[in-house]
Amino acid sequence: MEKTAIYEQDIINAICIYIADKYYIQPEEVSVELIYDDETGFSAEIEMNDRIQQLSELNLIEALRHWLGTEHGLDSMSVALELELNDDEGIIAYVS
């Protein structure tokens, strides 16, 4: 499989769907801000039902795997996922 890019908006959508499925709410009820820090790496801050929660890089990968499986029908455990910070595009996930 060649490397495919998942851009920032799709990463946010994946997180919204993952959180919605996990907490039995609608994806529209989830707000996401992607974060990159030189010391801690990739993360996200989500807001739902007036609660704020931090997601680690591992949670982001889990959300992307969930999205690839449910929305795209891929065997999400058989793909490699890599997050990257791009100066022009923001946070990108590469799937191979």
mmCIF file of the C-alpha atoms, coordinates in Angstrom:
data_MODEL
# 
_entry.id   MODEL 
# 
loop_
_atom_site.group_PDB 
_atom_site.id 
_atom_site.type_symbol 
_atom_site.label_atom_id 
_atom_site.label_alt_id 
_atom_site.label_comp_id 
_atom_site.label_asym_id 
_atom_site.label_entity_id 
_atom_site.label_seq_id 
_atom_site.pdbx_PDB_ins_code 
_atom_site.Cartn_x 
_atom_site.Cartn_y 
_atom_site.Cartn_z 
_atom_site.occupancy 
_atom_site.B_iso_or_equiv 
_atom_site.pdbx_formal_charge 
_atom_site.auth_seq_id 
_atom_site.auth_comp_id 
_atom_site.auth_asym_id 
_atom_site.auth_atom_id 
_atom_site.pdbx_PDB_model_num 
ATOM 1  C CA . MET A 1 1  ? 0.000   0.000  0.000  1.00 0.00 ? 1  MET A CA 1 
ATOM 2  C CA . GLU A 1 2  ? 1.392   3.397  -0.886 1.00 0.00 ? 2  GLU A CA 1 
ATOM 3  C CA . LYS A 1 3  ? 1.486   6.233  1.616  1.00 0.00 ? 3  LYS A CA 1 
ATOM 4  C CA . THR A 1 4  ? -1.770  8.194  1.792  1.00 0.00 ? 4  THR A CA 1 
ATOM 5  C CA . ALA A 1 5  ? -2.159  11.516 3.583  1.00 0.00 ? 5  ALA A CA 1 
ATOM 6  C CA . ILE A 1 6  ? -5.020  12.295 5.951  1.00 0.00 ? 6  ILE A CA 1 
ATOM 7  C CA . TYR A 1 7  ? -5.223  16.049 6.353  1.00 0.00 ? 7  TYR A CA 1 
ATOM 8  C CA . GLU A 1 8  ? -6.113  18.034 9.451  1.00 0.00 ? 8  GLU A CA 1 
ATOM 9  C CA . GLN A 1 9  ? -9.865  18.376 8.840  1.00 0.00 ? 9  GLN A CA 1 
ATOM 10 C CA . ASP A 1 10 ? -10.237 14.629 8.339  1.00 0.00 ? 10 ASP A CA 1 
ATOM 11 C CA . ILE A 1 11 ? -8.212  13.979 11.515 1.00 0.00 ? 11 ILE A CA 1 
ATOM 12 C CA . ILE A 1 12 ? -10.612 16.272 13.380 1.00 0.00 ? 12 ILE A CA 1 
ATOM 13 C CA . ASN A 1 13 ? -13.596 14.480 11.820 1.00 0.00 ? 13 ASN A CA 1 
ATOM 14 C CA . ALA A 1 14 ? -12.119 11.121 12.839 1.00 0.00 ? 14 ALA A CA 1 
ATOM 15 C CA . ILE A 1 15 ? -11.755 12.296 16.441 1.00 0.00 ? 15 ILE A CA 1 
ATOM 16 C CA . CYS A 1 16 ? -15.326 13.640 16.483 1.00 0.00 ? 16 CYS A CA 1 
ATOM 17 C CA . ILE A 1 17 ? -16.699 10.307 15.242 1.00 0.00 ? 17 ILE A CA 1 
ATOM 18 C CA . TYR A 1 18 ? -14.535 8.321  17.672 1.00 0.00 ? 18 TYR A CA 1 
ATOM 19 C CA . ILE A 1 19 ? -15.612 10.397 20.689 1.00 0.00 ? 19 ILE A CA 1 
ATOM 20 C CA . ALA A 1 20 ? -19.257 10.408 19.581 1.00 0.00 ? 20 ALA A CA 1 
ATOM 21 C CA . ASP A 1 21 ? -19.282 6.617  19.283 1.00 0.00 ? 21 ASP A CA 1 
ATOM 22 C CA . LYS A 1 22 ? -17.495 6.228  22.617 1.00 0.00 ? 22 LYS A CA 1 
ATOM 23 C CA . TYR A 1 23 ? -19.858 8.514  24.562 1.00 0.00 ? 23 TYR A CA 1 
ATOM 24 C CA . TYR A 1 24 ? -23.082 7.930  22.583 1.00 0.00 ? 24 TYR A CA 1 
ATOM 25 C CA . ILE A 1 25 ? -23.421 11.504 21.381 1.00 0.00 ? 25 ILE A CA 1 
ATOM 26 C CA . GLN A 1 26 ? -23.548 13.124 17.945 1.00 0.00 ? 26 GLN A CA 1 
ATOM 27 C CA . PRO A 1 27 ? -20.237 14.036 16.228 1.00 0.00 ? 27 PRO A CA 1 
ATOM 28 C CA . GLU A 1 28 ? -21.533 17.615 15.950 1.00 0.00 ? 28 GLU A CA 1 
ATOM 29 C CA . GLU A 1 29 ? -21.478 17.828 19.754 1.00 0.00 ? 29 GLU A CA 1 
ATOM 30 C CA . VAL A 1 30 ? -17.681 17.424 19.810 1.00 0.00 ? 30 VAL A CA 1 
ATOM 31 C CA . SER A 1 31 ? -15.228 20.277 19.308 1.00 0.00 ? 31 SER A CA 1 
ATOM 32 C CA . VAL A 1 32 ? -11.565 19.449 18.605 1.00 0.00 ? 32 VAL A CA 1 
ATOM 33 C CA . GLU A 1 33 ? -8.342  21.423 18.659 1.00 0.00 ? 33 GLU A CA 1 
ATOM 34 C CA . LEU A 1 34 ? -5.235  19.597 17.442 1.00 0.00 ? 34 LEU A CA 1 
ATOM 35 C CA . ILE A 1 35 ? -2.015  20.425 19.274 1.00 0.00 ? 35 ILE A CA 1 
ATOM 36 C CA . TYR A 1 36 ? 1.674   19.871 18.662 1.00 0.00 ? 36 TYR A CA 1 
ATOM 37 C CA . ASP A 1 37 ? 4.285   20.600 21.313 1.00 0.00 ? 37 ASP A CA 1 
ATOM 38 C CA . ASP A 1 38 ? 8.027   20.006 20.886 1.00 0.00 ? 38 ASP A CA 1 
ATOM 39 C CA . GLU A 1 39 ? 8.223   18.332 24.304 1.00 0.00 ? 39 GLU A CA 1 
ATOM 40 C CA . THR A 1 40 ? 5.005   16.313 24.448 1.00 0.00 ? 40 THR A CA 1 
ATOM 41 C CA . GLY A 1 41 ? 4.339   15.681 20.756 1.00 0.00 ? 41 GLY A CA 1 
ATOM 42 C CA . PHE A 1 42 ? 0.867   15.416 19.245 1.00 0.00 ? 42 PHE A CA 1 
ATOM 43 C CA . SER A 1 43 ? -2.341  15.695 21.236 1.00 0.00 ? 43 SER A CA 1 
ATOM 44 C CA . ALA A 1 44 ? -5.824  17.123 21.028 1.00 0.00 ? 44 ALA A CA 1 
ATOM 45 C CA . GLU A 1 45 ? -8.145  19.032 23.295 1.00 0.00 ? 45 GLU A CA 1 
ATOM 46 C CA . ILE A 1 46 ? -11.765 18.062 22.908 1.00 0.00 ? 46 ILE A CA 1 
ATOM 47 C CA . GLU A 1 47 ? -14.860 19.693 24.304 1.00 0.00 ? 47 GLU A CA 1 
ATOM 48 C CA . MET A 1 48 ? -18.160 17.878 24.666 1.00 0.00 ? 48 MET A CA 1 
ATOM 49 C CA . ASN A 1 49 ? -21.130 18.396 26.958 1.00 0.00 ? 49 ASN A CA 1 
ATOM 50 C CA . ASP A 1 50 ? -19.343 21.342 28.607 1.00 0.00 ? 50 ASP A CA 1 
ATOM 51 C CA . ARG A 1 51 ? -16.395 19.071 29.479 1.00 0.00 ? 51 ARG A CA 1 
ATOM 52 C CA . ILE A 1 52 ? -12.831 19.483 28.267 1.00 0.00 ? 52 ILE A CA 1 
ATOM 53 C CA . GLN A 1 53 ? -10.631 16.443 27.830 1.00 0.00 ? 53 GLN A CA 1 
ATOM 54 C CA . GLN A 1 54 ? -7.067  15.935 26.597 1.00 0.00 ? 54 GLN A CA 1 
ATOM 55 C CA . LEU A 1 55 ? -6.266  13.161 24.138 1.00 0.00 ? 55 LEU A CA 1 
ATOM 56 C CA . SER A 1 56 ? -2.747  11.798 23.816 1.00 0.00 ? 56 SER A CA 1 
ATOM 57 C CA . GLU A 1 57 ? -1.021  10.841 20.576 1.00 0.00 ? 57 GLU A CA 1 
ATOM 58 C CA . LEU A 1 58 ? -2.005  7.244  21.266 1.00 0.00 ? 58 LEU A CA 1 
ATOM 59 C CA . ASN A 1 59 ? -5.671  8.326  21.482 1.00 0.00 ? 59 ASN A CA 1 
ATOM 60 C CA . LEU A 1 60 ? -5.322  10.174 18.155 1.00 0.00 ? 60 LEU A CA 1 
ATOM 61 C CA . ILE A 1 61 ? -3.985  7.007  16.503 1.00 0.00 ? 61 ILE A CA 1 
ATOM 62 C CA . GLU A 1 62 ? -6.832  5.006  18.062 1.00 0.00 ? 62 GLU A CA 1 
ATOM 63 C CA . ALA A 1 63 ? -9.372  7.522  16.717 1.00 0.00 ? 63 ALA A CA 1 
ATOM 64 C CA . LEU A 1 64 ? -7.833  7.345  13.235 1.00 0.00 ? 64 LEU A CA 1 
ATOM 65 C CA . ARG A 1 65 ? -7.893  3.529  13.292 1.00 0.00 ? 65 ARG A CA 1 
ATOM 66 C CA . HIS A 1 66 ? -11.566 3.623  14.355 1.00 0.00 ? 66 HIS A CA 1 
ATOM 67 C CA . TRP A 1 67 ? -12.363 6.063  11.516 1.00 0.00 ? 67 TRP A CA 1 
ATOM 68 C CA . LEU A 1 68 ? -10.477 4.029  8.910  1.00 0.00 ? 68 LEU A CA 1 
ATOM 69 C CA . GLY A 1 69 ? -12.376 0.914  9.953  1.00 0.00 ? 69 GLY A CA 1 
ATOM 70 C CA . THR A 1 70 ? -15.867 2.351  10.308 1.00 0.00 ? 70 THR A CA 1 
ATOM 71 C CA . GLU A 1 71 ? -15.882 5.010  7.592  1.00 0.00 ? 71 GLU A CA 1 
ATOM 72 C CA . HIS A 1 72 ? -13.555 3.449  5.017  1.00 0.00 ? 72 HIS A CA 1 
ATOM 73 C CA . GLY A 1 73 ? -13.880 -0.278 5.659  1.00 0.00 ? 73 GLY A CA 1 
ATOM 74 C CA . LEU A 1 74 ? -10.141 -0.821 6.072  1.00 0.00 ? 74 LEU A CA 1 
ATOM 75 C CA . ASP A 1 75 ? -8.567  -3.378 8.363  1.00 0.00 ? 75 ASP A CA 1 
ATOM 76 C CA . SER A 1 76 ? -7.273  -0.615 10.581 1.00 0.00 ? 76 SER A CA 1 
ATOM 77 C CA . MET A 1 77 ? -4.883  -2.858 12.489 1.00 0.00 ? 77 MET A CA 1 
ATOM 78 C CA . SER A 1 78 ? -3.000  -3.793 9.321  1.00 0.00 ? 78 SER A CA 1 
ATOM 79 C CA . VAL A 1 79 ? -1.973  -0.235 8.415  1.00 0.00 ? 79 VAL A CA 1 
ATOM 80 C CA . ALA A 1 80 ? 0.853   1.894  9.753  1.00 0.00 ? 80 ALA A CA 1 
ATOM 81 C CA . LEU A 1 81 ? -0.040  5.401  10.925 1.00 0.00 ? 81 LEU A CA 1 
ATOM 82 C CA . GLU A 1 82 ? 2.420   8.234  11.325 1.00 0.00 ? 82 GLU A CA 1 
ATOM 83 C CA . LEU A 1 83 ? 1.665   11.790 12.447 1.00 0.00 ? 83 LEU A CA 1 
ATOM 84 C CA . GLU A 1 84 ? 3.650   14.692 11.060 1.00 0.00 ? 84 GLU A CA 1 
ATOM 85 C CA . LEU A 1 85 ? 3.632   18.457 11.506 1.00 0.00 ? 85 LEU A CA 1 
ATOM 86 C CA . ASN A 1 86 ? 3.701   20.300 8.188  1.00 0.00 ? 86 ASN A CA 1 
ATOM 87 C CA . ASP A 1 87 ? 4.369   24.047 8.077  1.00 0.00 ? 87 ASP A CA 1 
ATOM 88 C CA . ASP A 1 88 ? 1.787   24.617 5.338  1.00 0.00 ? 88 ASP A CA 1 
ATOM 89 C CA . GLU A 1 89 ? -0.851  21.950 5.979  1.00 0.00 ? 89 GLU A CA 1 
ATOM 90 C CA . GLY A 1 90 ? -0.781  21.613 9.783  1.00 0.00 ? 90 GLY A CA 1 
ATOM 91 C CA . ILE A 1 91 ? -0.962  18.126 11.279 1.00 0.00 ? 91 ILE A CA 1 
ATOM 92 C CA . ILE A 1 92 ? -1.081  15.301 8.749  1.00 0.00 ? 92 ILE A CA 1 
ATOM 93 C CA . ALA A 1 93 ? -1.427  11.558 9.315  1.00 0.00 ? 93 ALA A CA 1 
ATOM 94 C CA . TYR A 1 94 ? 0.200   9.215  6.831  1.00 0.00 ? 94 TYR A CA 1 
ATOM 95 C CA . VAL A 1 95 ? -1.300  5.777  6.291  1.00 0.00 ? 95 VAL A CA 1 
ATOM 96 C CA . SER A 1 96 ? 0.710   2.985  4.692  1.00 0.00 ? 96 SER A CA 1 
# 
